[in-house]
């Protein structure tokens, strides 16, 4: 490692920067000047948290049912690695799909032939049903979920590296520890989704860009370009992030010609990585009628959006441009909920607010108040950290804030990771103030209580951490919203609960290739005048799609299955007058039957 990198990786004391390329001397206990814990203790703490994260993650990966987006992602990944067709599920990033598909191969999944129609809904439906009938779906899904747990650990490592680079190793311990103990992180990293890979790729991009700024070189420009390509292969909406490494490459170069050349290296390498990935997976690309469909999709998106027209004319692969186009044409105004409200369309404040609602109190405080600690950091280091962390987060968040779809805090994983790094900037100054004369015992007591309560919230976030909210923001579906709490994870739990309770009427959204939970009948096919007994409904179904049975939202649920499903019980025909936009609060404890509120 060169001297510049060593200096930037050295611990920061009271917000100052190291004055040389040498690491500060360690004391007899292994602690560096200005740090709270010896190096060995820090490593041990992170190792324990990593093991806890893995154990809980594997358990939840085993117990949660296939979620809505996992079905098309798994189908798209298996089509890519087995049938060499990258066109299934085009609007989801290729890299996460391929990772899921490769991981599922040991289960020997049944992969139908891609028929050339371009109908990925039908392909997904057939693949899921075929593997369920062959008894291989459960194992294939479990294996496909495991890599994202590894990505969660890799993201924790990069969060640690970035925080240590700018704010010291105590800050790094806080940032990485907060990542590993966030219920939102665990809830998403035990699923085969695109979000975990996107978060990791964005962190890699920030780290590569930081290294490029520290010691500009062609090699580091190539690395930043490769990281940019990985980001674009994870999510189409990350295209604005190309600004980060391209500008960094230009800023770090001397002279106009060198600036253009270095920026071009980043852009060309990023483009080459995207092209290379698609052609390695699918050498021939879309052909025949499928190619025509993809071109038509690009054209249709261009008619709706000027940005889509620019993307459609770009040198990106057709499959990538079609995926971007699909995002544009499918971004329709839909019902959304959260924060005790229900509305249609997008709200600019939704995603930042959704992240805070899904965070434990200590994490939320770190995200909101922590960045104020940047004021205590040396100016050059503060400017670089603020530009890389804040600029990247803003470029990522911008498209989310203007889109009409409100899909829950899952899309905020990269912002959470960057926010934890920025929030850790306050740690050195807080430590300095807390360890002054007469404050050490009080500070240690407060820190111990905060850590203990934080870990208790994390450990008790199971058996499924999806849709978790702090105890003071319950019920989850009311505060986090249907998109965050109900993504299909409780379907098997509903079937287990319904066994022996027939008749059970249900209103549940299920993934492609799946039937409604066993032991249930569709609520919408039942005559309310004949309804007598149990009713279960997922939050997504009742809030987003349940206007034809809105009367049910006026009744109090007598229980819940997981976080996503409300349980009602009737001892006679219900009052079917239209109900409110959100479900009523739970019935009083001990009440046996639902009543209208």
N, C-alpha and C positions, 0 to 999 in steps of 0.2 A: 504493500500500500504506500502511495507517495506521501510526502510530508504534508501536503495541503490537506489531503483526506484525513490523515491522522489528527491534525489540529482541529478540524471541524468535527471529528468524532469524539474529541476529548470532552470530559464533563465541564459544565458551566457552573461557576460559583457566583451566586447572587446576581445572576443576570449578565455577568461579564463574559467576555470571550477569552479563550486560552491565548496566551501571549507568545507561544512557540509551538513547534511541531512535536514537542515531547509531551508524553502523558504525565500528569501530576503523580508525585510519589504516593505510594500506598502506605498506610499505617500498619502496625502489627496485626490488626484484625482484618486487613484486606480492604478496608474502606478508603476511598479516595477523599482528599480534602474537600469539605463542603458537601459530602454525601452522607446519607443516613445509614444505609446498610452496606456491609461488605459485599464484594462482587459475588462470592459464593452464595450468600443469603439471597441476593436478588435472583440469581439463577435458579435457586431452589424454589422460591416463591412462584416464579413463572412456570417452572416445570410442574408444580402441583396444580396450578390453574389450568395448564394445558391438558394434563391427565383428566382433571374434572370435566373440562370441555369435551374431551373425546369420549369419556364414559357416558356422559349424559347425551351426547350427540348420537352415539351408536345406538343407545337404547331408544331414542326417539325415532331414529331412522328405521328401526325395526317395527315400531308400534304405529306410526302414522300411516294412514291410507294414502294412496296416490292422489296428488293434488291436481288442480285444473291444468296448470302449465307443464307439469311433469310428463303427462301423457304425450303431448306433441313434441316436447324436447327429447324424450327417450326415443320416440319414433323417428324423429329427424336425425338423431345421432346414429341409430342403428342403420338407417337407410344410407347414411354417409359412409360408414365404415364397412358395411357388408355389401350393399348394392352400389356403392360409389356414386351416389346421387345426393348432391348438396341442396336440392331444391325443396325438400320436405321441411315445412315450417320455416319459410324464408325470412319472416320478420324477426325471428330469434337469432341471436349471434351464432355463427358456425362453430367457434371454438368451444363454448360450453356444451353444445350438442355433441361434438365429437368426443369430448372428455367423457360424457355420460355413456355414449355408445361403446367406447372402448372398454370402460369399466364394467359394463354389463355382459360382455362377451363370454366370460367364464360360466355364466348361467346357461349357455347354449340357447339363446332366445330364438324363437321362430320369427324370421324376417320375411314378409311377403315380397314378391316381385313388385317393383315400382312400375305401374302400368302405363306411364307416359301421359296420363291425363292431367297431371299437375294438381290433382285433388288430394291435398295432404290431410284434409279432414277424414276422408274415406280411408286413406292409408293408415292413419293413426288408429282409427276405429278397428280396422282389421287386425293390425299388429297387437293391440291390447287384448282383443278378444281371443286371438289365436294363442297367445302366451298364457292367458288365464285358463283356457281349455287344456293346454299342455302342462299346466302346473308349474310354469316357469316364471310367471310375471312377478311374483313376490320376491324371488331371489334376484331376478334381473334388476328390479327397482332398488332393492337394498344395495346391491353392488354399485349401481349407478350413483347412489347418494354418497358413497364413501369419499370420493375425491374432493367433494366440496368441504368436508371436514378438514382434509389436509390443506385446502386453500384457506380455511379459517385460521389455521396455525401459521401458514405462510404470511398471511396478512398481519397477524399479530407480530411476527418477526420484523416485518418492514415498518410497521408502526413504531416498534421499539427502536429500530435503527434511525428512523427519521427524527424521533423525539430526542434520542441521545445525541444526534449530530448537532442539533440546534440548542437544546435546553438542558442537557445533562442526563445522567443515567437514572437518577431518582425520577425525573420527569418521564423517562422512557418506561420505567417500571409501572408508573401510574397509568400511562396511556395504553400500554399493552395489556395490563391487568384489567382495565376497564373494557377493552375490546373483548377479551376472553370471557368476561363475566356479564356481558350484555345479553339479556334474553332475546332481543331482536336478532343478534348475531347468531346465537345458537338456533333459534327458530328457523332461520333461513339456510344455515350451513349444514343442516342434516337433510336437505332436500336437493334433488337434482334440478336446480334452477339456474338461470343465467346470471342472477344477481351476485352470488359469491364470486364467480370468476371475474365479473366486471369490477368489483371492488378491489380484488387483488391486482388486476391489470392496471387500474388507475394508480394504485400505490406504487407499482413498479415504474410506471411512467413518471411519477413525481420524483422517485429516487433517481432514476436515470437522468432526468432533467437537472436535478440538484448537482449531480456529479458532473454534468456537462458545464454547468455554470462555474463550478469550483475550479475545474481544470479543462478548459476547452481543447478538444482534439477531434480529429476525424473519427477515431475509434469510438469515442463517447457519443458523437453525433449519430453514428450507426446504431449504437445501443439504444439511444433515445428514439430513433426511428423505428427500430424493431418493437420497442415497448408501445409506441403509438399504433403500430399495426395490430398488436395483440388487443389493445383497447377497442379498436374498430371492429375486430372480429368477435367481440363480446356483445356489443350493443351499438346499433346504428345511430342512436341519438347522442352518442359521445363524439360525433364528428367535430363539434366546436373545440374539443380538447386538443385538436391538432395545433391550435394557436400556441399552446404552452411550449412544447419542445422546439417548434419552428422559430418562435421569437427568441427563446433562450439561445438557440444556436447562432442567430444573427447578432444578439447582444454580446456574446462572448467572443466574436471574431473581430479582427483588426482590419479596417478598410472595407469599403463598399463591396469590392469584388469578393473578398473573403467571406463577408457576411452572406451574400447571395449564395455562394458555393456551399457554405456550411448549412444554411437553411435548406438548400436543395437536397443535400444528403439526407437530412431527416425526412423530408417529404417523400423523396423517391424510395428510400428504404421502407418507410411505412406502407406506401402503395405496393411495393414489391412483396412485402410480407402478406398483405391481404390477397393479392393475386396468387401468390405461391400456395397459400393455404387452400384456396378454392380449387386450383388446378391439381394439387396433389390428391385431394379428396375426390374430385370429379373432373378427370382430365379433359373430357369432351365438352363439359358445360351443358346448359339446356339446349335441346334440339327440337326441331319440328314444331308441333303445336304448343309445347310447353314454352319454347323460346318466344313464340308469338304472344302467349299469355303474359310472360314476364315483361315484354316490351310494352304491351298494352297497359300493364299495371304502372310502369314507369311513366307512361304518357298521361294516364288518368291522374296520377299524383301531381304531375306538373301542371295540370289544369286547375288544381285546387290550391297550389302553393308555389310562390316564387322560389322559395328555398328548394323545394322538390324539383323544380325545373333546373336549377343549378346543379343539384346532385345528379339528376338524370343525364345531364350533359357532361358529367365528370368522367375521368378515365377509370373509375372503379369497376370491378366485375359486374356483369349484368345481374347475377344473383344477389349481390350486395345492394345494388341500386333498386332492384325489385323489392327487397326486404324493407328498405327505407320507404319506398313508395307504399307498401302495404301498411306501414305505420301511419302514413298520412291519410290514406283513404279509409282506414278502419277507426280513426280517432273521432268517433262520433260522440255527441253530447249524451251522457248517460246519467242515471241517478247515482249520487254519491252520498256518503254519510260519515259522521264523526263529530266529536265535540258537542254531542247532544243535539245535532242538527241533521237535516236531510235537504239536499238541494240537487239541482241538475247542472251539469257542466263543470268547468274548472274554477278553482279559486287560487289566486297567486300565493296565498299564505298556507295553502293546504299541506304541502310536503314538509316544510320546516316544522310546522305545528305537529304533524303526524309523527315526526321523528322524536320530538320532545315528549309526546304522549306515550310513546313506546319505550321510553328510557327510564331507568330507576332514578330516584332523586339525585344521587351523587353524580351519575353520568350526565343528567340534564344540567346540573350546576357546572360541571366541567365544560360542557359545550357552550353554555351561555356566558359564564363569568371568567372561565379560564383564559380565553384569548386576551383579556385585559392585561394579563401578565406579560404580553409582548412588549408593553411599555417599559419593562424592566430589563429587556434584553438589549445587548449592544446593537447600535443602529444598523450596521451593515448586515448583521445576522437577522435582525428583525425585519428589514426590508425584504431580504431573500425569502425568509420563511413566510411572511405575509403574502408575498406575490405568488409563491408556488402553492401554498395551501389555500389561501383565500381566492386567488385567481382561478385555480383549477376547480375548486368547489363552485364558484360562481358560474363558470362556463358549463359545468355539468348540470347545475341546478336550473339555469336559464330556460332550456327547452321544457323541463318538467313544469315550470311555473306557468307556462302559457298553453300547455296542452289541455284538452277538455276532459281527459280521462284521469280519474283520481284512484290510483291503484294501491294505495297504502304505503307505509314507510319502507317497504322492501326495496324500492328504487333509491332510497336514501343511504344505502350501505356505504358507498364511497364517501359521501358527505360526512357520515358518522366517523369513519376512519380518519379522514383529514381533520375533522373537528376535534377528535381526541388528541391528535398530535398538537394542534394549535392550543387546545385547552391546557395541555401539560406545561405550557410556557410559564404558568403561574406557580408551578411547584417549587422552583428554587427560591423565589421570594417568600412564599408561604412558609417554607421550611426555615428560612433565615429568621423570619419574625416569630415563628412558633418556638424556636429553640433559644430565645433570649432568656435573660435572668428571670427565674421564677415562673417561666411558662412551660418548661419542658414536660412536667407531670400532667398539667392540664391538657396540653397539646396531644400528648400520647393517649390520654384517656378519650378525648374527643375523636382522634383518628381511629382508635380501636373500636369505638361504638359505630362510627360510620362504616368501617370495613366490615364489621360483623353483620350489621343490618343489610349492607349491600350484598354480601355473600348469601345471607338467608333468603333474600328476594330471588337471587339467581337460582339457588338450589331448589326452591319451591316453585319455580316457574314451570316445572313439568306437571304431568307426564308429556305434554306437548307445549313448547314455548311459543308456538305460533300465536300471534295476536295478544301476547301478554301486555298488560298495563299495570301500573302501580296500584296497590290496594285502594288508594283514595280516588282512583279513576275507574270505577267499576259501575255497571257491568262493561266488559270489554267492548262488546259490539256497539254500545252507545258512544263511547269515547274514541276508540280506535277506528270504528267504522266497519261495515260489512266486508270491505275489500281486504282489510287487515286480519280479521278474525276468522273468516270462513273461506278457505281455499280448498275445501274438500277433504281435509285431514281426518275428520271424525266419522267418515262413512262406515268403517268397520265397527267403531264403537256404537254407532246407532243400531247396526244390525245385531250386535251382542245384547244391547239393552232391549231391543224389540222382541227378542226371543222369549216366548211365554207370556207376552203382554198383548197378543192380538185381541181385537183389531187395532192396528196403529196406522193412522193416516199421516202421511209425510209430505212435506214440501221441501225438497232437497235438490240442489244443483250438483250433478255428478260429472266427473271427467269423461272425455271421449272413450268409448269402448266399455263403459260400465253401465250396469243396471242400477236402479234405486236400491237402497239398502234392503237386505233380505228381511222378510217379516213385515214389510210396510206396503201400503197402497197409496197411490197418488191422491193427495188431498183435493186437488182440483176436479177429480172425477167423482167425488162424493157429494151427495145431496146434503147440505148443511142441516136440513130438517131431520135427517137420519143419523146425524153425527152424535155419537155417544161413546166416550172413552178417551183414549190417548191420541194426541197429535204432537208430532215433532216437526220442527222446521229449522233449517239453517238460516243464519243471519243474512247471508247473501240472497237466498231465495225470498225471504220475507220482506226485507227492506228494499232490495233492488228490483226484484221481479214479482213481488207479491201483491200488486195493487188490486188484482181480481179477488183476493181474499184479505183485503185490508182490515176487515172486521176482526181478524185474529190479532192484529196489532193492538186492539183495544183491550184485550184480555191479559191478565197477569199470568206469566208462566209459573208453574209450580216447581220447576227444576231446570237443570241444564245438563247436557252431555258435552264434556269438554268445554271449550270456550266458544264454539261455533254454533251450537245447536240448543234451541229453547224447547222445553217440554211443557205441554199443556194437557189438562185433563178436564173432560166435560162429563157432567152427570145428566145432560139433557141437551136438546138443540140449542146452539148459540144464537145470540142476537147478531144478525148479519148486516146491521147498519154500517156504513163505511167507517173505518177507524183512522187513527192519526198516521203520520208518516213514519214514526218510529215505534217499536214495541213498548208496551207499558212496562213499568217496573215490576220486579218479581213479587209474587204473592207473599204475604206475611208468613214467617216460619210456622210450619205446622198446618197451614191451610191445604186441604186435600184436593180441592177442585178450583179451576181457574174461574175468575170472576171479572166482569167488565169494569173498567176503571173510567 
